[in-house]
């Protein structure tokens, strides 16, 4: 390797670190599903909304049926792992319930999302889950 290449590589690495520092960016700043990103109360509200508006298709136990996918366990993770909560929130708020898409409030959709997270045994926390796709876009759906 030439001296120029090694110096160039070191300068590039240093610049990258400086940019991260100056912008406040950090890999550890990203929220995860393990961070307790919804509250128990929010999930309870979601359970009520789910029972009233979602269970007729996805079943009361969230396991779905031949026409509607499961919202828990391996089946849920098979479809959603690696995607963001923002994507799931958009799917829910734009396409659900199928007989009247977009008819719930943003708070109802996010409460149902909190209930789905609780049902998948992700931990709750002290702060309600945000009720907009932009805030949820940075949270990846990953296995426990």
LUMKOLTI-585331 format. One line per field, with one value per atom (N, C-alpha, C, O, CB): residue number from 1; residue in one letter; x negated, y, z. Coordinates in Angstrom, 1 decimal, padded with zeros to 4 digits. Glycine has a CB too. Layout:
# residues N
pos <- [NUM|...]
code <- [A|...]
px <- [X|...]
py <- [Y|...]
pz <- [Z|...]
***
This chain:
# residues 144
pos <- [1|1|1|1|1|2|2|2|2|2|3|3|3|3|3|4|4|4|4|4|5|5|5|5|5|6|6|6|6|6|7|7|7|7|7|8|8|8|8|8|9|9|9|9|9|10|10|10|10|10|11|11|11|11|11|12|12|12|12|12|13|13|13|13|13|14|14|14|14|14|15|15|15|15|15|16|16|16|16|16|17|17|17|17|17|18|18|18|18|18|19|19|19|19|19|20|20|20|20|20|21|21|21|21|21|22|22|22|22|22|23|23|23|23|23|24|24|24|24|24|25|25|25|25|25|26|26|26|26|26|27|27|27|27|27|28|28|28|28|28|29|29|29|29|29|30|30|30|30|30|31|31|31|31|31|32|32|32|32|32|33|33|33|33|33|34|34|34|34|34|35|35|35|35|35|36|36|36|36|36|37|37|37|37|37|38|38|38|38|38|39|39|39|39|39|40|40|40|40|40|41|41|41|41|41|42|42|42|42|42|43|43|43|43|43|44|44|44|44|44|45|45|45|45|45|46|46|46|46|46|47|47|47|47|47|48|48|48|48|48|49|49|49|49|49|50|50|50|50|50|51|51|51|51|51|52|52|52|52|52|53|53|53|53|53|54|54|54|54|54|55|55|55|55|55|56|56|56|56|56|57|57|57|57|57|58|58|58|58|58|59|59|59|59|59|60|60|60|60|60|61|61|61|61|61|62|62|62|62|62|63|63|63|63|63|64|64|64|64|64|65|65|65|65|65|66|66|66|66|66|67|67|67|67|67|68|68|68|68|68|69|69|69|69|69|70|70|70|70|70|71|71|71|71|71|72|72|72|72|72|73|73|73|73|73|74|74|74|74|74|75|75|75|75|75|76|76|76|76|76|77|77|77|77|77|78|78|78|78|78|79|79|79|79|79|80|80|80|80|80|81|81|81|81|81|82|82|82|82|82|83|83|83|83|83|84|84|84|84|84|85|85|85|85|85|86|86|86|86|86|87|87|87|87|87|88|88|88|88|88|89|89|89|89|89|90|90|90|90|90|91|91|91|91|91|92|92|92|92|92|93|93|93|93|93|94|94|94|94|94|95|95|95|95|95|96|96|96|96|96|97|97|97|97|97|98|98|98|98|98|99|99|99|99|99|100|100|100|100|100|101|101|101|101|101|102|102|102|102|102|103|103|103|103|103|104|104|104|104|104|105|105|105|105|105|106|106|106|106|106|107|107|107|107|107|108|108|108|108|108|109|109|109|109|109|110|110|110|110|110|111|111|111|111|111|112|112|112|112|112|113|113|113|113|113|114|114|114|114|114|115|115|115|115|115|116|116|116|116|116|117|117|117|117|117|118|118|118|118|118|119|119|119|119|119|120|120|120|120|120|121|121|121|121|121|122|122|122|122|122|123|123|123|123|123|124|124|124|124|124|125|125|125|125|125|126|126|126|126|126|127|127|127|127|127|128|128|128|128|128|129|129|129|129|129|130|130|130|130|130|131|131|131|131|131|132|132|132|132|132|133|133|133|133|133|134|134|134|134|134|135|135|135|135|135|136|136|136|136|136|137|137|137|137|137|138|138|138|138|138|139|139|139|139|139|140|140|140|140|140|141|141|141|141|141|142|142|142|142|142|143|143|143|143|143|144|144|144|144|144]
code <- [X|X|X|X|X|X|X|X|X|X|X|X|X|X|X|X|X|X|X|X|X|X|X|X|X|X|X|X|X|X|X|X|X|X|X|X|X|X|X|X|X|X|X|X|X|X|X|X|X|X|X|X|X|X|X|X|X|X|X|X|X|X|X|X|X|X|X|X|X|X|X|X|X|X|X|X|X|X|X|X|X|X|X|X|X|X|X|X|X|X|X|X|X|X|X|X|X|X|X|X|X|X|X|X|X|X|X|X|X|X|X|X|X|X|X|X|X|X|X|X|X|X|X|X|X|X|X|X|X|X|X|X|X|X|X|X|X|X|X|X|X|X|X|X|X|X|X|X|X|X|X|X|X|X|X|X|X|X|X|X|X|X|X|X|X|X|X|X|X|X|X|X|X|X|X|X|X|X|X|X|X|X|X|X|X|X|X|X|X|X|X|X|X|X|X|X|X|X|X|X|X|X|X|X|X|X|X|X|X|X|X|X|X|X|X|X|X|X|X|X|X|X|X|X|X|X|X|X|X|X|X|X|X|X|X|X|X|X|X|X|X|X|X|X|X|X|X|X|X|X|X|X|X|X|X|X|X|X|X|X|X|X|X|X|X|X|X|X|X|X|X|X|X|X|X|X|X|X|X|X|X|X|X|X|X|X|X|X|X|X|X|X|X|X|X|X|X|X|X|X|X|X|X|X|X|X|X|X|X|X|X|X|X|X|X|X|X|X|X|X|X|X|X|X|X|X|X|X|X|X|X|X|X|X|X|X|X|X|X|X|X|X|X|X|X|X|X|X|X|X|X|X|X|X|X|X|X|X|X|X|X|X|X|X|X|X|X|X|X|X|X|X|X|X|X|X|X|X|X|X|X|X|X|X|X|X|X|X|X|X|X|X|X|X|X|X|X|X|X|X|X|X|X|X|X|X|X|X|X|X|X|X|X|X|X|X|X|X|X|X|X|X|X|X|X|X|X|X|X|X|X|X|X|X|X|X|X|X|X|X|X|X|X|X|X|X|X|X|X|X|X|X|X|X|X|X|X|X|X|X|X|X|X|X|X|X|X|X|X|X|X|X|X|X|X|X|X|X|X|X|X|X|X|X|X|X|X|X|X|X|X|X|X|X|X|X|X|X|X|X|X|X|X|X|X|X|X|X|X|X|X|X|X|X|X|X|X|X|X|X|X|X|X|X|X|X|X|X|X|X|X|X|X|X|X|X|X|X|X|X|X|X|X|X|X|X|X|X|X|X|X|X|X|X|X|X|X|X|X|X|X|X|X|X|X|X|X|X|X|X|X|X|X|X|X|X|X|X|X|X|X|X|X|X|X|X|X|X|X|X|X|X|X|X|X|X|X|X|X|X|X|X|X|X|X|X|X|X|X|X|X|X|X|X|X|X|X|X|X|X|X|X|X|X|X|X|X|X|X|X|X|X|X|X|X|X|X|X|X|X|X|X|X|X|X|X|X|X|X|X|X|X|X|X|X|X|X|X|X|X|X|X|X|X|X|X|X|X|X|X|X|X|X|X|X|X|X|X|X|X|X|X|X|X|X|X|X|X|X|X|X|X|X|X|X|X|X|X|X|X|X|X|X|X|X|X|X|X|X|X|X|X|X|X|X|X|X|X|X|X]
px <- [-000.8|000.0|-000.9|-001.9|000.9|-000.4|-001.2|-000.9|000.1|-000.9|-001.9|-001.7|-000.5|000.2|-003.0|-000.3|000.8|002.1|003.0|000.7|002.3|003.5|003.8|004.9|003.4|002.7|002.9|003.3|004.2|001.6|002.7|003.0|004.4|005.2|002.0|004.8|006.1|007.2|008.2|006.2|006.9|007.8|008.0|009.1|007.4|006.9|007.0|007.7|008.5|005.5|007.4|008.1|009.6|010.4|007.6|010.0|011.4|012.1|013.2|011.6|011.4|012.0|012.1|013.1|011.1|011.1|011.2|012.3|013.0|009.8|012.5|013.5|014.9|015.8|013.4|015.1|016.3|016.7|017.8|016.3|015.7|015.9|016.2|017.1|014.6|015.5|015.8|017.2|017.9|014.8|017.6|019.0|020.0|021.0|019.2|019.8|020.7|020.8|021.8|020.3|019.6|019.6|020.3|021.1|018.1|020.0|020.6|022.1|022.8|020.0|022.6|024.0|024.8|026.0|024.3|024.0|024.7|025.2|025.9|025.8|024.8|025.2|024.5|023.3|025.1|025.2|024.6|025.4|026.6|024.6|024.7|025.4|026.3|027.4|024.4|025.9|026.6|027.8|028.7|025.7|028.0|029.2|030.4|031.5|028.9|030.3|031.5|032.3|031.7|031.1|033.6|034.5|034.7|034.6|035.8|034.9|035.2|036.4|036.9|034.0|037.0|038.2|037.9|038.8|038.7|036.6|036.3|036.2|036.0|034.9|036.4|036.2|037.5|037.5|035.8|038.5|039.8|040.4|040.5|039.5|040.8|041.2|042.7|043.2|040.7|043.5|044.9|045.2|044.4|045.7|046.4|046.8|047.8|048.5|047.3|047.9|048.9|050.3|051.2|048.8|050.6|051.9|052.2|053.3|051.9|051.2|051.4|051.8|052.7|050.1|051.1|051.4|052.8|053.4|050.3|053.2|054.5|055.6|056.6|054.7|055.4|056.3|056.3|057.3|055.9|055.1|055.0|055.7|056.3|053.6|055.7|056.4|057.9|058.6|056.2|058.4|059.9|060.2|061.2|060.3|059.4|059.6|059.5|060.2|058.6|058.5|058.2|059.5|060.0|057.0|060.0|061.2|062.4|063.1|061.5|062.5|063.7|063.5|064.5|063.9|062.3|062.1|061.2|061.3|061.5|060.5|059.5|059.8|059.5|058.1|060.3|060.4|061.3|061.1|060.9|062.3|063.1|062.4|062.8|064.2|061.3|060.4|059.2|058.9|060.0|058.5|057.2|057.4|056.4|056.3|058.6|059.0|058.6|057.7|058.4|059.3|059.1|057.7|057.2|060.2|057.1|055.8|054.7|053.5|055.7|055.0|054.1|053.4|052.5|053.0|053.9|053.3|053.8|053.3|053.6|054.7|055.2|056.0|056.4|054.0|056.2|056.9|056.4|055.4|058.5|057.2|056.7|056.7|056.1|057.6|057.5|057.6|056.8|056.5|059.0|056.4|055.7|054.5|054.6|056.7|053.4|052.1|052.1|052.8|050.9|051.3|051.1|050.3|049.5|050.3|050.6|050.0|049.0|048.6|051.0|048.8|047.9|047.0|047.2|048.7|045.9|045.0|044.2|044.0|045.8|043.8|043.0|043.6|043.0|042.6|044.9|045.6|045.6|045.3|047.1|045.8|045.6|044.2|044.0|046.1|043.2|041.9|041.4|040.6|040.9|041.9|041.6|042.0|041.2|042.3|043.1|043.5|042.9|042.5|045.0|042.7|042.3|040.8|040.4|043.2|040.1|038.8|037.9|037.9|038.1|037.1|036.2|036.9|036.2|035.8|038.2|038.9|039.1|038.8|040.3|039.6|039.7|041.2|042.1|039.3|041.3|042.6|043.4|044.6|042.5|042.7|043.3|044.0|045.1|042.3|043.4|044.0|045.3|046.3|043.1|045.2|046.3|047.4|048.6|045.9|047.1|048.1|048.8|050.0|047.4|048.0|048.6|049.6|050.7|047.5|049.1|050.0|051.3|052.4|049.3|051.2|052.4|053.3|054.5|052.0|052.7|053.5|054.1|055.0|052.7|053.4|053.9|054.8|055.6|052.7|054.7|055.4|056.3|057.1|054.4|056.3|057.1|058.1|057.9|056.2|059.2|059.8|060.2|060.5|060.9|060.1|060.4|061.7|061.9|060.2|062.7|064.1|064.2|065.1|065.1|063.2|063.3|061.9|061.6|064.3|061.0|059.6|059.4|060.1|058.8|058.5|058.2|059.2|059.1|057.9|060.2|061.3|061.0|061.8|062.5|059.9|059.6|058.7|058.2|058.8|058.6|057.8|056.3|056.0|058.1|055.4|053.9|053.6|052.8|053.1|054.2|054.0|054.5|053.9|054.7|055.6|056.1|055.2|054.9|057.5|054.7|053.8|052.5|052.0|053.4|052.0|050.7|051.0|050.1|050.1|052.1|052.4|052.6|052.1|053.8|053.1|053.2|051.8|051.5|054.1|051.0|049.6|048.9|048.1|048.8|049.1|048.6|049.1|048.3|048.9|050.3|050.9|050.2|050.0|052.4|050.0|049.3|047.9|047.4|049.2|047.2|045.8|045.9|045.1|045.2|046.9|047.0|047.3|046.8|048.2|048.2|048.6|047.4|047.4|049.7|046.4|045.2|044.1|042.9|044.7|044.5|043.6|042.5|041.4|043.1|042.6|041.7|042.0|043.2|041.7|041.0|041.2|041.9|041.7|039.9|042.7|043.3|042.3|041.3|044.6|042.6|041.8|042.6|043.8|040.8|042.1|042.7|043.3|043.9|041.7|043.0|043.5|044.3|044.0|042.2|045.4|046.3|045.5|044.6|047.5|045.9|045.3|045.8|047.0|045.8|044.9|045.3|046.4|046.5|044.1|047.2|048.4|048.2|049.2|049.6|047.0|046.8|045.7|044.8|046.4|045.9|045.0|043.5|042.6|045.4|043.3|042.0|041.2|040.0|042.0|041.8|041.2|040.9|039.9|042.0|041.7|041.6|040.7|040.3|043.0|040.4|039.6|038.2|037.6|039.4|037.6|036.3|036.2|035.1|035.6|037.4|037.4|037.6|038.7|038.5|036.6|036.7|037.4|037.3|035.3|038.2|038.8|037.8|037.4|040.1|037.3|036.3|036.7|037.5|034.9|036.2|036.5|035.9|035.0|035.9|036.5|036.0|034.8|034.1|037.1]
py <- [-001.2|000.0|001.2|001.3|000.0|002.2|003.4|004.3|004.2|004.2|005.2|006.1|007.0|007.3|007.0|007.5|008.3|007.6|008.2|008.7|006.3|005.6|005.5|005.7|004.2|005.1|004.9|006.2|006.3|004.4|007.3|008.6|009.0|009.6|009.7|008.8|009.2|008.4|008.9|008.9|007.1|006.2|006.7|006.7|004.8|007.1|007.6|008.9|009.1|007.7|009.8|011.1|010.9|011.6|012.0|010.0|009.7|009.2|009.6|008.7|008.3|007.8|008.8|008.9|006.6|009.7|010.8|011.8|012.2|011.5|012.1|013.0|012.4|013.1|013.3|011.1|010.5|010.6|010.9|009.0|010.3|010.4|011.8|012.0|009.9|012.8|014.2|014.6|015.2|015.1|014.1|014.4|013.8|014.5|013.9|012.6|011.9|012.7|012.9|010.5|013.1|013.9|015.2|015.6|014.1|016.0|017.3|017.2|018.2|018.0|016.2|016.1|015.4|015.4|015.3|014.9|014.3|012.9|012.2|015.1|012.4|011.1|010.0|010.1|010.9|008.9|007.8|006.6|006.6|008.1|005.5|004.2|003.9|003.3|003.1|004.2|003.9|004.8|004.5|003.9|005.9|006.7|006.1|006.5|008.0|005.2|004.5|003.8|003.0|003.6|004.0|003.2|001.8|001.6|003.9|000.9|-000.5|-000.9|-000.3|-001.5|-002.1|-002.6|-003.0|-003.3|-003.8|-003.2|-003.6|-002.4|-002.6|-004.3|-001.2|000.0|000.5|001.5|001.1|-000.3|000.1|001.3|002.4|000.3|001.2|002.4|002.6|003.5|002.2|001.9|002.1|001.9|001.4|001.1|002.4|002.2|001.1|000.7|003.5|000.5|-000.5|000.1|-000.6|-001.0|001.3|001.9|002.1|001.9|003.3|002.4|002.6|001.2|001.1|003.2|000.2|-001.2|-001.6|-002.3|-002.2|-001.3|-001.6|-000.9|-001.5|-001.2|000.4|001.1|000.4|000.2|002.6|000.0|-000.7|-002.1|-002.5|-001.0|-002.8|-004.1|-003.8|-004.6|-004.7|-002.8|-002.4|-002.1|-002.6|-001.3|-001.3|-000.9|-002.1|-002.3|000.2|-002.9|-004.2|-005.1|-005.5|-004.9|-005.3|-006.2|-005.6|-006.4|-006.3|-004.3|-003.7|-003.6|-003.7|-002.3|-003.4|-003.1|-004.1|-004.1|-001.8|-005.0|-005.8|-007.3|-008.1|-005.5|-007.7|-009.1|-009.9|-011.1|-009.2|-009.2|-010.0|-010.6|-011.6|-009.0|-010.0|-010.5|-011.2|-012.3|-009.4|-010.6|-011.1|-012.1|-012.6|-010.0|-012.3|-013.1|-012.5|-011.7|-014.5|-012.9|-012.3|-012.6|-011.8|-012.8|-013.7|-014.0|-013.5|-013.9|-015.5|-012.7|-012.1|-013.1|-012.7|-011.4|-014.3|-015.3|-015.3|-016.1|-016.7|-014.5|-014.4|-015.6|-016.4|-014.2|-015.7|-016.8|-016.9|-016.4|-016.6|-017.7|-017.9|-016.6|-016.6|-019.0|-015.6|-014.4|-013.2|-012.2|-013.9|-013.3|-012.2|-012.8|-013.8|-011.5|-012.1|-012.6|-012.5|-011.7|-011.8|-013.4|-013.3|-012.1|-011.6|-014.6|-011.5|-010.4|-010.7|-009.8|-009.3|-012.0|-012.4|-013.5|-014.2|-012.8|-013.6|-014.8|-014.8|-013.8|-016.0|-016.0|-016.2|-015.8|-015.2|-017.7|-016.0|-015.5|-014.0|-013.5|-016.0|-013.3|-011.8|-011.4|-010.6|-011.2|-012.0|-011.7|-012.0|-011.3|-012.4|-013.1|-013.5|-012.4|-012.1|-014.8|-011.7|-010.7|-009.3|-008.6|-010.5|-009.0|-007.7|-007.5|-006.4|-007.2|-008.5|-008.4|-007.7|-008.0|-009.7|-006.7|-005.9|-004.7|-003.8|-006.8|-004.6|-003.4|-002.4|-002.8|-003.7|-001.3|-000.3|-000.3|-000.7|001.1|000.2|000.4|001.4|001.4|000.8|002.4|003.3|002.7|003.1|004.3|001.7|001.0|000.2|000.3|-000.1|-000.4|-001.1|-000.1|-000.4|-002.0|001.0|002.0|002.5|002.7|003.2|002.8|003.3|002.2|002.5|003.6|001.0|-000.1|-000.2|-000.2|-001.5|-000.1|-000.1|001.1|000.9|-000.2|002.3|003.5|003.8|004.5|004.7|003.2|003.5|002.4|002.6|003.6|001.1|000.0|-000.7|-001.6|-001.0|-000.4|-001.1|-000.2|001.0|-001.8|-000.7|-002.0|-002.1|-001.1|-002.3|-003.3|-003.4|-002.9|-002.4|-004.9|-003.0|-002.5|-001.0|-000.4|-003.2|-000.3|001.1|001.7|002.2|001.6|001.6|002.0|003.4|004.3|001.8|003.6|004.9|005.5|006.7|005.8|004.8|005.3|005.5|006.2|004.4|005.0|005.2|006.5|007.0|003.9|006.9|008.1|007.6|006.4|008.7|008.5|008.2|007.5|006.6|009.4|008.0|007.5|006.1|005.3|008.4|005.7|004.4|003.4|002.3|004.3|003.9|003.0|002.8|001.6|003.7|003.8|003.6|002.8|002.1|005.0|002.9|002.1|000.6|-000.2|002.6|000.4|-001.0|-001.5|-002.7|-001.1|-000.7|-001.1|-001.4|-002.4|000.1|-000.6|-000.9|-002.2|-003.0|000.2|-002.5|-003.8|-005.0|-006.0|-003.8|-004.8|-005.8|-006.0|-007.2|-005.4|-004.9|-005.1|-005.8|-006.7|-003.7|-005.5|-006.2|-007.6|-008.5|-005.5|-007.9|-009.3|-010.1|-011.4|-009.3|-009.4|-010.1|-010.1|-010.4|-009.4|-009.7|-009.7|-008.7|-009.0|-011.1|-007.6|-006.5|-005.7|-005.5|-005.7|-005.3|-004.6|-003.2|-002.5|-004.5|-002.9|-001.6|-000.6|-001.0|-001.6|000.7|001.7|002.8|002.5|002.3|003.9|005.1|006.1|007.1|005.7|005.9|006.9|006.3|005.2|007.6|006.9|006.4|006.4|007.2|007.3|005.4|005.3|006.5|006.8|003.9|007.0|008.2|007.8|006.7|008.7|008.8|008.5|009.1|009.6|009.0|008.9|009.3|008.5|008.0|010.8|008.2|007.3|007.8|007.0|007.1|009.1|009.6|009.3|008.9|011.2|009.4|009.1|007.6|007.2|009.6|006.8|005.4|004.8|003.6|004.7|005.6|005.1|004.6|003.7|006.2|005.1|004.8|003.6|003.1|005.9|003.0|001.8|000.6|000.4|002.0|-000.3|-001.5|-002.6|-002.7|-001.9|-003.4|-004.6|-005.7|-006.2|-005.0|-006.1|-007.2|-008.2|-007.9|-006.6|-009.4|-010.4|-010.1|-009.3|-011.8|-010.6|-010.4|-011.2|-011.2|-010.8]
pz <- [000.0|000.0|000.0|000.7|001.2|-000.7|-000.8|000.4|001.1|-002.1|000.7|001.8|001.6|002.5|002.0|000.4|000.0|000.4|000.9|-001.4|000.0|000.2|001.7|002.2|-000.4|002.5|003.9|004.6|005.5|004.6|004.2|004.8|004.4|005.2|004.3|003.1|002.7|003.4|003.8|001.2|003.7|004.4|005.8|006.4|004.4|006.5|007.9|007.9|008.9|008.4|007.0|007.0|006.8|007.4|005.8|005.9|005.7|006.9|007.3|004.5|007.6|008.9|009.9|010.6|009.4|010.0|011.0|010.7|011.6|011.1|009.4|009.0|009.3|009.8|007.5|009.1|009.4|010.9|011.3|009.0|011.7|013.2|013.6|014.5|013.9|013.0|013.4|013.0|013.7|012.7|011.8|011.3|012.3|012.6|009.9|012.7|013.6|014.9|015.5|013.9|015.4|016.7|016.6|017.4|017.1|015.5|015.3|015.1|015.5|014.1|014.4|014.2|015.4|015.4|012.9|016.3|017.4|017.1|017.9|018.0|015.9|015.5|016.3|016.6|014.0|016.5|017.3|017.0|016.9|018.8|016.8|016.6|017.7|017.6|016.3|019.0|020.1|020.4|021.2|021.3|019.6|019.7|019.2|019.6|019.0|018.3|017.7|018.8|019.5|016.6|018.8|019.7|019.1|017.9|019.8|020.0|019.6|020.3|021.2|019.9|019.9|020.5|021.9|022.7|019.7|022.3|023.7|024.6|025.8|023.6|024.1|024.9|025.7|026.3|024.1|025.6|026.3|025.7|026.4|027.8|024.5|023.7|023.7|023.0|022.2|024.5|024.7|026.1|026.9|023.7|026.6|028.0|028.1|027.1|028.6|029.3|029.5|029.3|028.7|031.0|029.7|029.5|028.0|027.6|030.2|027.3|025.8|025.2|024.4|025.1|025.6|025.1|025.5|024.8|025.6|026.7|027.2|026.3|026.0|028.7|026.0|025.1|023.8|023.1|025.0|023.3|022.0|022.0|021.0|021.7|023.2|023.3|023.1|022.4|024.6|023.7|023.5|022.0|021.5|024.4|021.4|020.0|019.1|018.2|019.6|019.4|018.6|018.7|017.7|019.1|019.9|020.1|019.3|018.7|021.5|019.3|018.6|017.1|016.4|019.1|016.6|015.2|014.4|013.1|015.0|015.0|014.3|014.5|013.6|014.8|015.6|016.0|015.0|014.9|017.4|014.4|013.5|012.3|011.8|013.0|012.0|010.9|011.4|010.9|009.9|012.3|012.8|014.0|014.4|013.2|014.5|015.6|016.9|017.0|015.5|017.9|019.3|019.8|020.6|020.2|019.4|019.9|019.0|019.2|020.1|018.0|017.1|016.1|015.4|017.8|016.1|015.2|013.8|012.9|015.8|013.4|012.1|011.6|012.4|011.2|010.3|009.7|008.3|007.9|009.8|007.5|006.1|005.3|004.2|005.5|005.7|005.0|005.6|004.9|004.8|006.8|007.5|008.2|008.9|008.5|008.1|008.7|010.2|010.8|008.2|010.8|012.3|012.6|011.9|012.7|013.8|014.3|015.5|016.2|014.7|015.7|016.8|016.3|015.3|018.0|017.0|016.9|015.6|014.9|017.0|015.2|014.0|012.8|011.9|013.9|012.6|011.4|011.3|010.1|011.5|012.3|012.3|012.0|011.1|013.7|012.6|012.4|011.0|010.4|013.4|010.4|009.0|008.1|007.1|008.6|008.3|007.4|007.7|006.8|007.5|009.0|009.4|009.9|009.9|010.5|010.2|010.7|009.6|008.4|011.0|010.1|009.2|008.7|008.1|008.1|008.8|008.4|009.6|010.7|007.8|009.4|010.5|011.0|010.4|010.0|012.3|012.9|012.1|012.0|014.3|011.4|010.6|009.4|009.1|010.1|008.8|007.7|008.2|007.5|007.1|009.4|009.9|010.3|010.0|011.1|010.9|011.2|010.0|009.9|012.0|008.9|007.6|007.1|006.6|006.6|007.1|006.6|007.3|006.7|006.7|008.7|009.5|009.2|009.0|011.0|009.3|009.2|007.8|007.7|009.7|006.8|005.4|004.9|004.0|004.5|005.4|004.8|005.8|005.4|004.3|007.1|008.0|008.7|008.8|009.1|009.2|008.9|007.4|006.8|009.8|006.9|005.4|005.0|003.9|005.1|005.9|005.5|005.5|005.0|006.3|006.2|006.3|006.6|007.7|007.5|005.6|005.8|006.3|005.8|004.6|007.3|007.7|008.6|008.9|006.6|009.1|009.9|011.4|012.0|009.7|011.9|013.3|013.4|012.5|013.8|014.7|014.9|015.0|015.1|016.3|014.8|014.9|016.2|016.3|014.6|017.3|018.6|018.7|019.4|019.7|018.1|018.1|017.4|017.8|017.5|016.2|015.4|016.2|016.3|014.1|016.8|017.6|018.9|019.3|017.9|019.5|020.6|020.2|021.0|021.3|019.1|018.6|018.3|018.6|017.3|017.7|017.5|018.8|018.9|016.8|019.9|021.2|021.7|022.3|022.2|021.5|021.9|021.1|021.7|021.6|019.9|019.1|019.6|019.8|017.6|020.0|020.6|021.9|022.2|020.8|022.7|024.0|023.8|024.5|024.8|022.8|022.6|022.0|022.1|021.6|021.5|021.0|022.1|021.8|019.7|023.3|024.5|024.4|025.0|024.6|023.7|023.8|025.0|025.4|022.5|025.8|027.0|026.9|025.9|027.8|027.9|028.0|028.7|029.2|028.7|028.6|029.3|029.9|030.3|028.3|030.0|030.7|029.8|030.2|031.6|028.5|027.5|026.4|025.9|026.8|026.1|025.0|023.7|023.4|024.8|022.9|021.5|020.7|020.8|020.9|019.9|019.1|018.1|017.6|018.3|017.8|016.9|015.5|014.9|017.5|014.9|013.5|012.9|013.6|013.4|011.7|010.9|010.9|011.0|009.5|010.8|010.8|012.1|012.0|010.6|013.2|014.5|014.6|015.3|015.6|014.0|014.1|013.0|013.1|014.0|012.0|010.9|011.3|010.7|009.9|012.4|012.8|013.7|014.1|013.4|014.0|014.9|014.1|013.5|016.0|014.1|013.3|014.1|015.3|012.9|013.3|013.9|013.9|012.8|013.2|015.0|015.2|016.2|017.1|015.5|016.1|017.0|018.4|018.5|016.6|019.4|020.8|020.9|022.0|021.8]
***
